[in-house]
Amino acid sequence: MRNVKKAKHGPALPVLDIPQGDVDSEEEESEVEVEGEMEGEEGDDGSMSVEEEMDPEAVKYIEQFKIEVIEDTREKCDGKGLEMAKDLSAGAPQRFLEWVVSPMKLEKFQEEFWEQRPFLIRRPKNRNYYDGLFDKATIEKLLENHELKYGLNIDVTKYDVDGGRSTYSSEASATSSKVWSKYADGWSVRILHPQRWCDPVFLILSAFERFWGSVAGCNAYLTPAGSQGFSPHYDDIEAFVIQTEGKKRWKVYKPRTPAEALPRFSSPNFEQSEIGEPILDVDLEPGDILYMPRGTIHQAKASPDTHSLHITVSVGQRNCWGDFLELAMPRALELASEDHIILRESLPRGYADYMGVAHSDEHENPQRAAFIEKVMECMARVSQSIPWDSAADQLAVKFLQARLPLPGQEASKRPAKSTGKITRKSKVRLVAPDVARLVLEGDAVVVYHMLKNSRDAHNEGDQEEAEDPEPGKRLVFTWEVAPALEELLSAFPEPVEVSSLAVSGEEIVTLVTELCDHGILVKV
């Protein structure tokens, strides 16, 4: 076989349930503590001071954190974005993202802005650029036709500088009369995860997920004229703010400290005195799009003379190198302890007499220096044992299980199977790119796929996938068919003739038939 090997580091890690939370939390109540001032004090764990540890790359990041405003001078453009989002071909998500950030080139966005600095694209000649994505009438229909729970599907909030943020709460489901009554009194309405019910938003998020390979999310924000719904804060996602109705004044601020550059978790509410001066203070109008990397502090208030409606589309939550290593390091420690006797040696007798917070300033102590040197030597062994591929498989499978179904591939909309009988002369291909993944688990070869995913619970924090996925989402095969599976799952868009696969007899026909029955492969 070509790439699938029984590596020294063993089988793939078991697929764990990693809490996702609400993608684009946009000011959820948080337990996160505010980072302290960067003084040269010793940490409680005996580590070096924040000042001594200050990451020069993070310092440079904040220094270069400037916003760019781009004026789209094109005449009226055709809104063909949603048609691109429906396309399941390999290059369709890229074409869709090019449309979203046009006239900026997608390459420029990825090289100069992604995770680096914000931008605003203004479209004075194309105010209808994002027409049809989400509007106030959609919220009215949602309240009439669906049971929306406070805190789960809908929030009603209000913010003022003196009193901070207030959130309306009720155990009862949201009613149209109550929500619009609060709205008339100046309260904002947030719809969480509208992709469950709104097809245009579903298409946007599906394209984002296919492009970035991480879970996308969305919230919609309806704010009455002259009101503000949320306190200043930053989020743990890459945010794309798309204005669809009315006008809203946005203030954007750079991260306050190096520790808040590209944060892994959202901030608590900030006071105005904590955030400094904005690097952007501007009105967003329909057709405009604002991109903000994780850690960008922001607040927004509707114009005095009109309401505002925008959607925030997000990606990148808990998808950084730290998250990868958080999965990989425990297994690396296990493997290194098996492979290297140094990690199995006892700690030195009396180490507690010179290690610990009470001894952290004993820099000249030779026993302490020797202990730390030994720790670093052990860590070097651990770093050599990191199961790179197994950890990558675990994250990739987690995404596969959490992502949206493909447009047109939802179980309720999928046509009845009409594959026809599979023979050795049949040609088949993957139904769409990246819908299935081959991993190793013990002595088995497992294919995970997302073709039974539902949009109904997408991003729902309290209904995470269990460790054992739904039956049919995990197909188990013997080791002998791994080369054939690898070829079938990697050949897209080219078809593969069944007889060319390196499995003899009718076994290969049975395997291909099973993959076709699950919708992973289609006969061409």
N, C-alpha and C positions, 0 to 999 in steps of 0.2 A: 504494500500500500504506500501511498505517496507521503501523506502528512500525519495521518492518525497513527500514533505509535504508543506502545506501552512504555512510557517514559519512567525514568528512575523515580520521579516525584510522585508516581502513583496515579490513581484514577482521579477523575474530576471531583472537586469538592461537592458535597451534597448541596442542592439548590435551597438556599435559605430564604426566609421571608424578611426582607429589609424594609422597614417602615418608610413609606413614601411621603406621607402627609399630604396636605393640599398643595398641589403645584400652583405656583404664584399665590402664596398665602396672602399677599397684599394686606399686611398688618393683622395677622392673627394674634390673639393674646399669647404672650410668650413667657417662658420661664428663663430665657437666656439672660444672663447678667451683662450689664454694660461693661465694656472693657475699661480698665482703670487708666489714669493718665500715665504717660510713658516716663516714669521717673526711674532713677537708677537704684531701685530697692530690690532686695533679694526676694525671690519668690518663696511661697510657703513650702515648696518641695525641695528647697535647697539649690535650685537651679540658678543660673546666672540671671542678672537683672534683665528686665525688658529692654532697657537702653542698650545693654551689651549684646543682647540677642537680636536686635532690630534687623530685620531682613533687608539688605540693601536693594534687592530686586523689588520688594514691596514699596520701599521708599521711592524708588525711581518710578514705579507704577503710578503712585499718587501724584508725583510731580508732573507726569505726562498726561494726567487725567483731564483732558479738555474736550469739550463738546464741539462737534462740527454741525453747522446748519447748512442744508443743501436745498436750494430752490429748484424745483422741477419746472423748467420753462417750456416743456412740451405742450403742444396744443392737445385738445381732447383725445384721451386714449381709450381704447376699447377695453372693457373689463372682462378679460378672458381668464382671469386667474383661477376661478373655481373649476373651469373645464380642464385646466392643466392638473389640478389637484385630484381629479378623478382618474387620470391616466396612471396605469400601473406599470408602465415601461420603466426600464432602469434609470433613464435620465429625466423622468418627469418631475420628481421632487426638486431637482436642481433648477429646472426651468420655472417651477412655481416660485421658488425663493428668489430667483432673478426678477420675477414680476413684482413680488412683494417689496423689494428694496430698490427697484428701478426709480430713477435713472442711474443710481449707483451700481457699479459692476459687482457681482457677487464675489469675485476674486478680491476686489478691494475691501469689501466688507470683512471677509474672513482674515485677510492679512493685517488690516489696520484697525479694525473696530472690535471684532469678536473677542469678548472677555477683556478688552483693553480700555475702551472709552465709548461714550454714548454718541449718538447722532440723531438729528431731527431732519426728516425730509418733509418739506412743505409743498403742497400741490395746489396753488391758487387757481390754476386753470383746469384742475381735475378733481373738483370737490366730490364727484361721484365715483372716484376710483375704487372705493371699497363698498359701493352700494350692494345691498343684498346680503351682506354678511350677518348683520344683527341690528335690530331696531327696537324702538319702544313698543311697537305693535307685537313683536315677538314675546316680550315680557308679559304683555296683557294676555296673550294666548296661553303662555305657560301657567299663569296664575289661574286661568279658567279651566284648563284641561288636565293639569297635573297636580298631585299632592306634593307641595314643597314644604320641607321641614326647616324651621329656623336653625341656623348654625350648621346645617348639612347641605341644603340646597339654596338657601336664601339668607342674606343678612340685611338688616335695616339699621343704619348707623348714622351718627351725626358727630361732628367735631367742631369745637371752638377753641380759640387760643387759651382762654382762661379756664374752661372746664374740662378740656381734653376730649377724649372720645367716649361716646355713649353708644351702647348697642341694645336694641330692643330684643327682648327674649320672651318666648312663650312656648309651652309644651304643645300647644295646639298647632296644627298646620297653618301655614300662611293663607289668609284669605285675601281676595282681591280688594275688598272694601277696606280692610285694616291696612294693607300695604299702601294703597293709594291715599288713605287718610294721613298716614305718617309722611308720605312723600309730599303732600300738600303743606305739611308743617315744616318742611325743610330737611327731611331725612333722606339720605341716599339709599338706593336699593342695589344690592350686589347679588347677582345670580352666579352661583358656584357651578362650575363644570357644565355650561350650557351645551357642550358637544353631545351630551346624552340625548337631547331632544332636537337640537338645531342642526340641520344637515349642512349648511354652509360652514359652520364652526367645526363640525366633525371633519369635513374635508380639509380644512386648514390644518388641523392638528394631525390628521393622518399623514399629510405631506411633510409636516415638520418632523414627525417621528421617523418617517422613512429616510429623510435627509440626514438627521443627526444621530439616529440610532439610540435615542434616549426618550423617555416618556415626556410627552408634551402636555400642557394643561391650559386652561382658559378660565377666566372669570369676566363677567360683564358688569359694568358700573354705570348706573343711571343716577344722575345728581341733579336736583332741582336748581333753578337759577339762584346764584349768589350763595350757594351752600358748599360745604366741604364735608366729606364723609369720614376721612381717616387722618390720623396724626402723621407727622413726618416719620419715616422709617426707611429701612432697606430690606430687600428680599434676598432669598437664597436661590434665585433663578435668573436666567437671562430673559429679560422682559421686552416684548414688542408691543407697544401701546398703539392701537389703531383707533383713531377717532372716527366715529360713524355718524354722529348727530351733534348739533349744537356746538358749543365752544367751552373750553376749559383752560384755565391758566395753570400752567405747570411750573414748578420751581424744582430744579435739580441741583444736587450738591455732590461734591466728591467725597469719597470715604474719609472718615475723620482721622484714622490711624492706619499704619501698615497692617495691623492685625485684622482690620475690617475690609481689606482688599480681597475680593473674590471669596466671601465668607461661605461656610458650609451650612449655616443656619441663619434664619431671619432675625432681625433686631427686635427689641422691644420698642414701645412708643418713645419718641424723643420729644423733649421740650424744644421750643424755638431757639432758646439760648444755647443749645448743645450742638447745633448743626452748622454754624457759621453762615457765610454768605453764599447765595446760589451761583452756580456757573451757567445756569440758564433760567430765564424768567420770560415765558412766552405763552401765547394763546395757541392751543391746538384746535384746528378746525377740521371738518370732514375731509378725508383724503390724506391727512397728515399721518405720519408714523414716527414714533419716538422709540429708539432702542436704548436700553440701559443694561449694562453688565451687572452681575451680582455685586451687591454692596453699594450700589448707587442710591444715595438718600434722595427721597422725593416726597412731594406733597402736591395736591392739585385742588383747585376750587373752581366751580362752575362760574361762567360769566354772569354778571348781574342781570343781564337782559334775556338770557335763554338757558334752557337746561343743557346738560351734556350727557352723551352716551359714548362710552368707549369699551373696547374689549382689550384685555391684556393676554396675549398668547405667550407661553413660556416653555422653555426647555432647560436642560442642564442641571436639574435638581439632583443632588447626591450622585454626581457622575464624574467626580474628579479623581486625581491620582490618590488622594488620601482615602477615598472610598474603596478604591481598588486594593490598596495596601491594607486597609482595615480587614478585608476578607482574606488576603494572601498571607499576612504575617503570622496569624495563629497556626496555620498549617505549616508554614515555613519553620516555625519554632519546633513543632513536633518532628518534622523530617530531619532538621539539623541535630536535634537531640538523639535521634536514632543513628545518625551517620558519624557524629563527632564526639569522641570521648570527653573533650574539654567541657562540653555542656553538661556532662553527667558527673563531673567532679564536684565534691562538696564545697560549699562556701567556706572561706577561711575561718578558723576558730577565732572568736572574739571580734568579728567584723562589725558588730553593732557598737563597739567601743570607739570606732573612728568613722563610721558611716551614719548618715541620717542628718536631719535638719540641724540638730544641735552641734554637729561637727562640720557643717558646710563651709566654714571659714578657715578650716585648718589646711590651707593650701600647701604648706610645707611638709605635711605628714607623709612620709614615704609609704606607709601602709595604705593610706587612702589613695595615693597616686597609683600604687600597684593594683589595688582593687578596680579602680576605674579603667586602667589599662587592660585588665583581664576582661572586664565587661565589653570593652570595645572589640577585643579579640573574639569574644563569643558572638557579638553582633555581626562581625565579618563572616563568620561561619553561617549564621542565620541567613544573611543576604544571599549567600551562594545557593540556598535551598528553597528560594521562593518559587512556588508553583505557578509561574506566570500564566500558562495556558489554562490551567484549571480555574484560577481566579477569574480570568477573562471569560471563560465559559459560564461561570456562575453569574456574573453581572449580565452577560448577554442573554442568558436564559431568563433571568429576572425581568429584563426588559421585554423579552418575547411574551412572557406570561401577562405583563401589565399593559401592553400597548393596545391601541384601538384595533378593531378589525379593519380589513382593507375595504375601501369603497366598493360596493357591489358584492362583497363577500360575506356580509353578515348572514348568520345562520337563517334568519327569518326571510332573507331576500335571495338566498342562494338557490339557483335552479336545481331541479332534481338531477341526479347523476345520469349522464348519458355517455359515459366513457366508452362503452363497448368492451368486448372481450380483449384482454391483453394477451399477445402472443410474443414469441421471441423476435418476430419481425416488426413489432410495434415500435413507434418512436414516441418518446415522452419528454416532457420538460417540467421544471418547477413552475407552479402557477403564477408566481410573482417573486421578485427578489427578496431575500432575507426573511422568508416566512417560516423557515425551519432551521434547526441547528443540530449538528451531530456532536455528541459529547460522550465521554467514557465514564462509566460508573461501575467500579469493581471490574468484573469480567464481562460486563454487558456493554453493548453499544446502544445508546439511547438517542432517539430523534424527538426533540421538542418542537412543537409548532404552535402557531397563534390563530389557526383557522376556526377555533371554537370560541375565541374571545368575544366578549360582549361590550358594547359601548354603554350599557345601562349603569354599570358600576365603575366606570373609568375614573381613576383618581379618588375613589371613595376610601378615605382613610381607615374606617372601621370595618371594611370588608375586603381586606387584603387577601391575596391568594394564599391558600394554605401551603405548607411545605410539600404535601403530596398533591400535585395538580389534578384537576378534573380528569376523570378517565377519558382517554382518547387524545389528550394533549401530550402524552408521553408514550412513545412507542418503543418497545424494547426488542433488540435483535441480538443475534449471536455475533461473536467477534469475526467470524469468517466472512460475513457480508459487508463488513465495514468499508472495504475499498469501493464496492459498488455504490453504497449509500453516499460516500463522499463525492463520487463522480456525479451522481444524480442531483445532489443538492448544490453543486458548485458550477454546473454547466450552463446555467441560465445566461443568456436567452437561447442558447443553442439546444436543439433536441438531441436526445441520446437514444440510439437503437438498443433495445433490450438485449439482443444477442451479443452486443459488443462488451457487455459487462462481465467482469471476471468472476462469475458465479455459474456453476454448471447446472445442467438439467432444468427441471421445472421449478427449482427453488427460487430462481431469479424471477420467474413469471409470478410466483406467489408473492414475493416481496414487492415487486412493482405494482401488482394489483392492490395490495394493502395500502400503499402510499397513494394510489389513485382514489381508492375508496374514501380515504380521509381528506381528499381534495388537495393534498400536497403536490402531487403530480397531475398533469393533464395529458391526455393523448393528443398528438398532433398529426 
